[in-house]
């Protein structure tokens, strides 16, 4: 399983976001690629899955897309409509990208269920870099001290022991797309990387983004159900 980039890129910063809790990783990366001047430099799909693809705005949306922003030398990995069984594979794809590009660091965007149990929307960080940890703390972002991390972020944490890895976690609900929580991630990321991305439009268009991402997931689920019915008809 080799991931091929169609552009030579050296020493980028990598941002990755998968749907997860509140779909915030997918919403945040979607917003970044729409508000930064990016080009698609890589696509991937899993042939073990039911063959299906999303068409949005007349364009194909692949399960895994890698977008590149030249100004900030930033790679944004956008994942949508991929089932949980591929989390280790996605982590391996990211590892390949890190190796091919000699990336400087990676930041994972994630949602977590409410930690404070008082209000949602709090942002927390984890980093294996002491310098980055101090920077996040100076920005008022609290260190995540207790919790169970699952999925792609968890796999990357285990695999990237000697590579600069950070993760931003925002409190959100499990069952609903949460653009407001995603906007919090974009706000912190913008300050950390000085991207000059305004997160406020994401708050204003929250329902639009939530509907779009939820629609992606719904379409994939319906496609899988249709496939299962066809398989049953073959043997029924």
C-alpha positions, -999 to +999 in steps of 0.1 A: +000+000+000+020+030-013+007+065-011+019+087-040+021+125-039+019+142-073+041+171-061+075+173-045+071+188-011+099+193+015+096+198+053+059+207+056+038+209+086+010+182+085-025+188+098-048+157+099-084+154+109-107+124+107-145+126+115-144+112+151-164+128+180-187+155+166-170+151+132-148+181+143-116+168+127-133+165+093-151+199+096-120+217+107-098+204+079-126+210+054-127+246+065-089+250+063-088+237+027-116+260+017-101+291+033-064+286+024-052+284-012-047+247-015-042+222-043-049+185-041-016+166-042-027+131-033-058+109-031-065+075-017-093+050-013-096+015+002-105-013-022-117-035+006-146-010+011-178-009-009-170+011-041-186+045-037-176+081-040-191+114-031-199+141-057-201+176-042-204+208-063-199+187-094-165+175-081-154+141-068-146+139-030-122+110-023-122+091+010-087+104+018-074+136+002-041+155+008-042+193+002-011+215+000-008+252+009+024+266-005+024+299+015+027+281+048+042+249+035+012+231+050-002+196+041-038+191+052-050+155+053-088+154+049-106+121+056-143+116+051-166+086+047-140+060+058-150+032+082-133+026+115-116-006+103-091+015+083-077+036+111-044+018+113-041+020+075-047+057+075-020+061+102+004+041+080-005+064+050+004+094+072+036+078+082+045+074+045+038+110+039+060+121+068+088+099+055+085+111+018+083+148+027+106+149+057+078+167+075+087+190+104+057+182+127+022+169+127-009+182+145-039+160+149-074+176+153-098+156+175-130+158+194-135+143+229-165+139+250-170+166+276-142+165+302-153+193+324-189+180+325-199+216+330-197+231+295-184+219+261-160+237+238-129+236+259-097+229+240-069+207+253-035+197+239-011+168+240+025+171+226+056+151+228+076+183+223+083+203+254+087+235+234+053+231+217+037+222+250+049+255+265+036+274+235+001+259+238+001+266+275+011+302+269-019+305+246-042+294+274-047+258+261-048+233+289-028+201+288-048+169+285-039+150+316-065+122+317-084+104+290-086+075+265-077+083+229-089+061+201-087+059+163-061+074+140-047+098+166-041+070+190-023+050+163-001+080+155+007+085+191+020+050+194+039+051+161+055+086+163+076+083+194+106+102+180+088+127+158+072+160+168+036+152+173+009+173+188-029+169+191-056+194+198-088+181+215-120+200+218-150+190+240-180+180+219-209+157+217-207+123+201-239+122+182-240+155+163-217+174+139-203+203+159-190+232+138-187+255+168-163+230+184-144+227+151-141+265+150-124+264+184-098+241+169-093+264+139-089+293+163-062+277+183-044+262+153-044+296+136-027+313+166-002+284+169+008+284+132+000+321+124-021+310+094-042+342+093-074+321+089-106+337+103-125+311+122-156+333+126-172+325+092-172+288+103-194+299+133-217+318+109-220+289+085-221+261+111-254+246+099-241+245+063-209+227+072-227+203+096-252+194+070-226+188+043-204+166+065-234+147+079-246+142+043-213+127+033-216+101+062-253+094+054-246+088+017-219+063+025-241+045+051-269+042+025-245+030-001-233+002+022-269-008+030-277-010-007-246-031-013-256-055+015-291-059+000-277-067-034-254-093-018-284-109+000-304-110-033-276-130-049-279-158-024-316-154-015 
